[in-house]
Amino acid sequence: MDFTPAQDTAIHAQNRELLVSAAAGSGKTRVLIERIFTMLAEDGFSLDRLLVVTFTRAAAAEMRERLQTRLAEAAVNDPRMRRQSELLETAQISTLHSFCQKLVRAYFQEVDMDPLATLGDETVCANLRAQAMEAAMDALYDRAAEDADAASLTAKFEDAAIARILDALLRFLTSLPDPFVWLTEQAQKTYSQADLQQGPMAETLFADCQTLLSGAQALCAANDALAEKPLCPEPYRKAIRGDGQAVRALAEASLGGLPAMMAAAAAFALDRMPSLRNLEGEEALIRDQYKQNRELLKKRVAAIRESLPQDPEDAIRKCNAMQPALRGLCALAKDGDERYAALKRDRALLDFTDLERMTLTLLKNADIRAEVADRFDGVFVDEYQDISGVQEAI
């Protein structure tokens, strides 16, 4: 098989940990298969001591088929590779959830799981989840008469809005290794000006602004290309240089962190675009393209400004004022999650989130983790960009 130098490096690298990042359709899975084959053929690994996971049954089946083809070619003249080909039928090449399910069944007593529990149909689980959330919402309004946090949540949001927020929050929490530990920490937090300088809030706002800023810089680069055209009118060249300086100043200010970017975005302004008459042909095309790019540039910077608090002190005050409602939401989410778990438990059902949480609970046990780890000499994950926080922890 022919591989590029970069692919060949990934196949033969001796790193203990290796991440292959490349565009869609560039052959990442092919490289993964070839790396596994090379480890079997050249490095003495055995297929029954490798764990290979992906995200769909179809992808797992395709990987197994590709590896079977590769092993069959080598098995013709190599007895050892014939043995590896025989091991393929029982090799752990599966979805991540299939791996989790096997592990949970093997250690069901450690997670207080009914050994007869089955993976619930998605529609059935969705209905049970909706039933649990509806009951939790009813209980919220009962608590609001006595609980200040619940009362704060119901006072700030309409019923339908709370339901939407709850649904979005619970879906997000399923991706976290310790969802309710994280949620409790957020609900108990007191914000200060320091949160606009460092930490998750500052990092999130800054990352959003950097994305918008990169768009503004790309527009400036497009305008610079217009300025290079021989027929670009000189007034436009001068204006383009001025626009570029303004955006560069904003980019330089961003190096000083979020507060500096807030100040620079608030002060950002472009000079008026020159008004030239009687332009025709390419000159008119340059004018129209420059005008269009300039309007988009203004919108990008306006979006930066709008995404940042105009009054930092007022923003922090509003964040802290929202904390009682957030504590109410935290209690609501826990209640809904517990009610959903109870409904599943009564029917001996599990969902994918249960498999992930139980697997992580098992692997936090040092003895079980060592026992499971001792089964494998290599772990491979295809489509790693789709992995969640809890799956990465696993």
C-alpha positions as CSV (number, residue, x, y, z in Angstrom):
1,M,0.0,0.0,0.0
2,D,1.2,3.5,-0.7
3,F,1.1,6.0,2.2
4,T,2.2,9.6,2.4
5,P,5.3,10.4,4.6
6,A,2.9,11.8,7.3
7,Q,0.7,8.7,7.2
8,D,3.8,6.4,7.3
9,T,5.0,8.3,10.4
10,A,1.7,7.8,12.1
11,I,1.8,4.1,11.3
12,H,5.2,3.4,12.6
13,A,5.5,6.0,15.5
14,Q,6.6,4.5,18.8
15,N,4.8,7.1,20.9
16,R,3.0,5.7,24.0
17,E,0.2,8.0,23.1
18,L,-0.6,9.2,19.5
19,L,-3.3,11.5,18.1
20,V,-3.8,11.6,14.3
21,S,-5.6,14.7,13.1
22,A,-6.5,15.1,9.5
23,A,-9.3,16.3,7.2
24,A,-12.3,14.1,6.4
25,G,-11.6,11.5,3.8
26,S,-7.9,11.8,4.1
27,G,-7.4,8.2,5.3
28,K,-7.3,8.3,9.1
29,T,-9.1,5.0,9.5
30,R,-6.9,3.4,6.9
31,V,-3.9,4.6,8.8
32,L,-5.4,3.2,12.0
33,I,-5.9,-0.2,10.5
34,E,-2.4,-0.2,9.1
35,R,-0.9,0.8,12.4
36,I,-2.7,-2.1,14.1
37,F,-1.5,-4.5,11.4
38,T,2.1,-3.2,11.8
39,M,2.0,-3.7,15.5
40,L,0.8,-7.3,15.0
41,A,3.2,-8.1,12.2
42,E,6.4,-6.3,13.3
43,D,6.1,-5.4,17.0
44,G,4.8,-8.7,18.5
45,F,1.4,-7.5,19.6
46,S,-1.6,-9.9,19.7
47,L,-5.0,-8.9,18.5
48,D,-6.7,-10.4,21.6
49,R,-4.9,-7.8,23.7
50,L,-6.0,-4.8,21.7
51,L,-9.1,-2.7,22.3
52,V,-10.5,-0.9,19.2
53,V,-13.5,1.3,19.6
54,T,-15.6,3.6,17.4
55,F,-19.0,5.2,17.5
56,T,-21.3,3.2,15.3
57,R,-21.8,-0.5,14.7
58,A,-21.4,0.1,11.0
59,A,-18.0,1.8,11.5
60,A,-16.9,-1.1,13.8
61,A,-18.0,-3.7,11.2
62,E,-16.1,-1.8,8.5
63,M,-12.9,-1.7,10.6
64,R,-13.2,-5.4,11.3
65,E,-13.6,-6.1,7.6
66,R,-10.7,-4.0,6.6
67,L,-8.5,-5.6,9.2
68,Q,-9.6,-9.1,8.0
69,T,-8.6,-8.2,4.5
70,R,-5.2,-7.0,5.6
71,L,-4.6,-10.0,7.8
72,A,-5.7,-12.5,5.1
73,E,-3.1,-11.1,2.7
74,A,-0.3,-11.7,5.3
75,A,-1.7,-15.0,6.6
76,V,-0.9,-16.8,3.3
77,N,2.8,-17.2,4.1
78,D,3.0,-16.4,7.8
79,P,1.7,-18.8,10.4
80,R,1.7,-16.2,13.1
81,M,-0.5,-13.9,11.1
82,R,-2.8,-16.8,10.4
83,R,-3.2,-17.1,14.2
84,Q,-4.0,-13.3,14.4
85,S,-6.6,-13.7,11.6
86,E,-8.3,-16.5,13.7
87,L,-8.4,-14.1,16.7
88,L,-10.2,-11.5,14.7
89,E,-13.6,-13.1,15.3
90,T,-13.4,-12.5,19.1
91,A,-11.3,-9.3,19.0
92,Q,-12.7,-6.3,20.9
93,I,-13.4,-4.2,17.9
94,S,-16.7,-2.5,18.7
95,T,-18.6,0.6,19.7
96,L,-17.5,2.3,22.9
97,H,-20.9,1.6,24.4
98,S,-20.5,-2.1,23.6
99,F,-17.3,-2.2,25.5
100,C,-19.0,-0.4,28.4
101,Q,-21.9,-2.9,28.4
102,K,-19.5,-5.9,28.6
103,L,-17.6,-4.3,31.5
104,V,-20.7,-3.4,33.4
105,R,-22.2,-6.9,33.0
106,A,-18.9,-8.4,34.2
107,Y,-18.9,-6.2,37.4
108,F,-22.7,-5.6,37.8
109,Q,-22.6,-6.2,41.6
110,E,-20.1,-3.3,42.0
111,V,-22.5,-0.8,40.5
112,D,-25.7,-2.2,42.0
113,M,-27.1,-3.1,38.6
114,D,-29.8,-5.7,38.0
115,P,-27.9,-8.4,36.1
116,L,-31.0,-9.0,33.9
117,A,-31.2,-5.3,33.0
118,T,-31.3,-4.6,29.2
119,L,-30.5,-1.6,27.1
120,G,-33.7,0.3,26.6
121,D,-35.2,1.2,23.3
122,E,-34.6,4.9,22.5
123,T,-38.3,5.7,22.2
124,V,-39.1,4.0,25.5
125,C,-36.3,5.8,27.3
126,A,-37.3,9.1,25.8
127,N,-40.8,8.7,27.1
128,L,-39.6,7.7,30.6
129,R,-37.3,10.7,30.6
130,A,-40.2,13.0,29.6
131,Q,-42.3,11.5,32.3
132,A,-39.6,12.1,34.9
133,M,-39.0,15.7,33.8
134,E,-42.7,16.5,34.0
135,A,-42.9,15.1,37.6
136,A,-39.8,17.1,38.5
137,M,-41.4,20.3,37.1
138,D,-44.5,19.7,39.2
139,A,-42.4,19.2,42.3
140,L,-40.5,22.4,41.5
141,Y,-43.6,24.5,41.8
142,D,-44.6,22.7,45.0
143,R,-41.2,23.6,46.5
144,A,-41.3,27.2,45.3
145,A,-43.7,28.0,48.1
146,E,-41.1,27.3,50.7
147,D,-37.7,27.2,48.9
148,A,-36.2,30.5,48.0
149,D,-34.0,29.1,45.2
150,A,-36.9,27.3,43.6
151,A,-39.0,30.5,43.9
152,S,-36.2,32.5,42.2
153,L,-36.1,30.1,39.3
154,T,-39.9,30.2,38.7
155,A,-40.0,34.0,39.1
156,K,-37.3,34.6,36.5
157,F,-38.5,32.1,33.8
158,E,-41.8,30.9,32.4
159,D,-42.7,27.2,32.7
160,A,-41.8,26.4,29.0
161,A,-38.5,28.2,29.3
162,I,-37.5,26.3,32.4
163,A,-38.4,23.0,30.6
164,R,-36.2,24.0,27.7
165,I,-33.3,25.0,29.9
166,L,-33.6,21.8,31.9
167,D,-33.6,19.6,28.8
168,A,-30.5,21.4,27.4
169,L,-28.7,21.2,30.7
170,L,-29.3,17.5,31.3
171,R,-28.2,16.7,27.7
172,F,-25.0,18.7,28.4
173,L,-24.4,17.0,31.8
174,T,-24.4,13.6,30.2
175,S,-21.1,14.5,28.6
176,L,-19.3,15.3,31.9
177,P,-17.4,12.8,34.0
178,D,-18.8,14.2,37.3
179,P,-21.9,16.1,36.1
180,F,-23.6,17.0,39.4
181,V,-20.3,17.8,41.2
182,W,-19.6,20.2,38.3
183,L,-23.2,21.6,38.5
184,T,-23.1,22.2,42.2
185,E,-19.8,24.0,41.9
186,Q,-21.3,26.4,39.4
187,A,-24.4,27.0,41.5
188,Q,-22.3,27.8,44.6
189,K,-19.9,30.1,42.8
190,T,-19.6,33.8,43.7
191,Y,-18.4,35.9,40.7
192,S,-15.9,38.7,40.8
193,Q,-14.0,40.9,38.4
194,A,-11.2,38.3,38.4
195,D,-13.6,36.0,36.4
196,L,-13.4,38.4,33.5
197,Q,-9.6,38.1,33.5
198,Q,-9.1,34.4,33.9
199,G,-11.1,31.2,34.3
200,P,-13.9,29.6,32.3
201,M,-16.0,32.7,31.8
202,A,-13.0,34.7,30.5
203,E,-11.7,31.8,28.4
204,T,-15.1,31.3,26.8
205,L,-15.7,35.0,26.0
206,F,-12.2,35.4,24.7
207,A,-12.4,32.3,22.5
208,D,-15.6,33.5,20.9
209,C,-14.0,36.9,20.3
210,Q,-10.9,35.4,18.8
211,T,-13.1,33.4,16.3
212,L,-14.8,36.6,15.2
213,L,-11.5,38.5,15.1
214,S,-10.0,35.8,12.8
215,G,-12.9,36.5,10.5
216,A,-12.2,40.2,10.5
217,Q,-8.5,39.5,9.8
218,A,-9.5,37.3,6.8
219,L,-11.6,40.2,5.4
220,C,-8.7,42.6,5.8
221,A,-6.5,40.1,3.9
222,A,-9.1,40.0,1.1
223,N,-9.1,43.8,1.0
224,D,-5.3,43.8,0.9
225,A,-5.5,41.6,-2.2
226,L,-7.9,44.2,-3.8
227,A,-5.4,47.0,-3.0
228,E,-2.7,45.1,-4.9
229,K,-4.7,45.2,-8.1
230,P,-3.2,47.8,-10.6
231,L,-6.6,49.5,-11.2
232,C,-7.4,49.9,-7.5
233,P,-8.0,53.6,-6.9
234,E,-5.5,55.2,-4.5
235,P,-8.1,56.5,-2.1
236,Y,-9.3,52.9,-1.6
237,R,-5.7,51.7,-1.1
238,K,-5.3,54.3,1.7
239,A,-8.6,53.3,3.3
240,I,-7.7,49.6,3.2
241,R,-4.4,50.3,4.9
242,G,-6.3,52.3,7.6
243,D,-8.8,49.4,8.1
244,G,-6.0,47.0,8.4
245,Q,-4.3,49.1,11.1
246,A,-7.5,49.3,13.1
247,V,-8.0,45.5,13.0
248,R,-4.3,44.9,13.8
249,A,-4.6,47.3,16.8
250,L,-7.6,45.2,18.0
251,A,-5.7,42.0,17.6
252,E,-2.7,43.4,19.5
253,A,-5.0,44.5,22.3
254,S,-6.4,41.0,22.5
255,L,-2.9,39.8,23.5
256,G,-3.5,41.6,26.8
257,G,-6.4,39.4,27.6
258,L,-10.2,40.0,27.8
259,P,-10.2,43.4,29.6
260,A,-7.9,44.9,27.1
261,M,-10.0,43.4,24.3
262,M,-13.1,44.8,25.8
263,A,-11.6,48.3,25.9
264,A,-10.3,48.1,22.3
265,A,-13.6,46.7,20.9
266,A,-15.5,49.6,22.6
267,A,-13.2,52.1,21.0
268,F,-12.9,50.5,17.6
269,A,-13.9,52.7,14.6
270,L,-13.2,52.9,10.9
271,D,-12.8,56.1,8.8
272,R,-15.5,56.8,6.3
273,M,-15.1,54.9,3.0
274,P,-14.0,57.3,0.2
275,S,-16.8,58.3,-2.1
276,L,-15.6,58.1,-5.7
277,R,-17.8,58.8,-8.7
278,N,-18.0,57.6,-12.3
279,L,-16.1,54.3,-11.7
280,E,-16.5,51.7,-14.3
281,G,-15.2,48.2,-15.2
282,E,-12.7,46.7,-12.8
283,E,-12.6,49.8,-10.7
284,A,-16.3,49.5,-10.0
285,L,-15.9,45.8,-9.2
286,I,-13.1,46.7,-6.7
287,R,-15.3,49.3,-5.1
288,D,-18.3,46.9,-4.8
289,Q,-16.2,44.1,-3.3
290,Y,-14.4,46.5,-0.9
291,K,-17.7,47.9,0.2
292,Q,-19.1,44.4,0.8
293,N,-16.0,43.3,2.7
294,R,-16.0,46.4,4.8
295,E,-19.6,46.0,5.9
296,L,-18.9,42.4,6.9
297,L,-15.8,43.6,8.8
298,K,-17.9,46.1,10.7
299,K,-20.4,43.4,11.6
300,R,-17.6,41.1,12.9
301,V,-16.3,43.8,15.2
302,A,-19.9,44.7,16.2
303,A,-20.4,41.1,17.1
304,I,-17.3,41.1,19.3
305,R,-18.5,44.2,21.0
306,E,-22.0,42.7,21.6
307,S,-20.6,39.5,23.0
308,L,-18.6,41.3,25.7
309,P,-20.1,43.1,28.7
310,Q,-20.2,46.8,28.3
311,D,-20.1,47.4,32.0
312,P,-18.0,44.7,33.7
313,E,-19.2,45.5,37.2
314,D,-22.9,45.3,36.1
315,A,-22.2,42.0,34.3
316,I,-20.7,40.5,37.5
317,R,-23.6,41.8,39.5
318,K,-26.1,40.2,37.2
319,C,-24.2,36.9,37.3
320,N,-24.4,36.8,41.1
321,A,-28.0,37.8,41.0
322,M,-28.7,34.8,38.9
323,Q,-27.1,32.3,41.3
324,P,-30.3,31.6,43.4
325,A,-32.1,30.6,40.2
326,L,-29.2,28.5,39.2
327,R,-29.3,26.7,42.5
328,G,-33.0,26.1,41.9
329,L,-32.1,24.7,38.5
330,C,-29.4,22.5,40.0
331,A,-31.9,21.0,42.4
332,L,-34.5,20.5,39.6
333,A,-31.9,18.8,37.4
334,K,-30.9,16.4,40.2
335,D,-34.5,15.6,41.0
336,G,-35.3,15.0,37.3
337,D,-32.2,12.8,36.9
338,E,-33.1,10.7,40.0
339,R,-36.7,10.3,38.9
340,Y,-35.6,9.1,35.5
341,A,-33.1,6.7,37.1
342,A,-35.9,5.3,39.3
343,L,-38.2,4.7,36.3
344,K,-35.5,2.8,34.5
345,R,-34.6,0.8,37.5
346,D,-38.2,-0.3,38.0
347,R,-38.2,-1.6,34.5
348,A,-34.7,-3.1,34.6
349,L,-33.6,-0.7,31.8
350,L,-30.4,1.1,31.0
351,D,-29.5,3.8,28.5
352,F,-26.2,4.8,27.0
353,T,-25.6,7.4,29.7
354,D,-26.0,4.7,32.4
355,L,-23.4,2.5,30.6
356,E,-20.9,5.4,30.5
357,R,-21.5,6.5,34.2
358,M,-21.3,2.9,35.5
359,T,-18.1,2.2,33.5
360,L,-16.4,5.3,34.8
361,T,-17.5,4.3,38.4
362,L,-16.0,0.9,37.9
363,L,-12.7,2.3,36.5
364,K,-12.4,4.7,39.4
365,N,-11.9,1.5,41.6
366,A,-8.1,1.0,41.5
367,D,-8.3,-2.8,41.6
368,I,-10.8,-3.0,38.8
369,R,-9.0,-0.5,36.7
370,A,-5.7,-2.4,37.1
371,E,-7.5,-5.7,36.2
372,V,-9.1,-4.2,33.1
373,A,-6.0,-2.4,32.0
374,D,-4.0,-5.6,32.3
375,R,-6.1,-7.1,29.6
376,F,-4.9,-4.7,26.9
377,D,-1.6,-3.6,25.4
378,G,-3.1,-1.0,23.1
379,V,-6.3,1.1,22.9
380,F,-7.5,2.7,19.7
381,V,-10.3,5.2,19.2
382,D,-11.6,6.1,15.8
383,E,-13.4,9.4,15.2
384,Y,-11.9,10.8,18.4
385,Q,-13.3,14.3,17.7
386,D,-16.8,12.9,18.6
387,I,-15.7,11.8,22.1
388,S,-17.3,13.4,25.1
389,G,-15.7,14.3,28.5
390,V,-17.0,11.2,30.2
391,Q,-15.9,9.0,27.3
392,E,-12.5,10.5,27.4
393,A,-12.3,9.9,31.1
394,I,-13.2,6.2,30.5
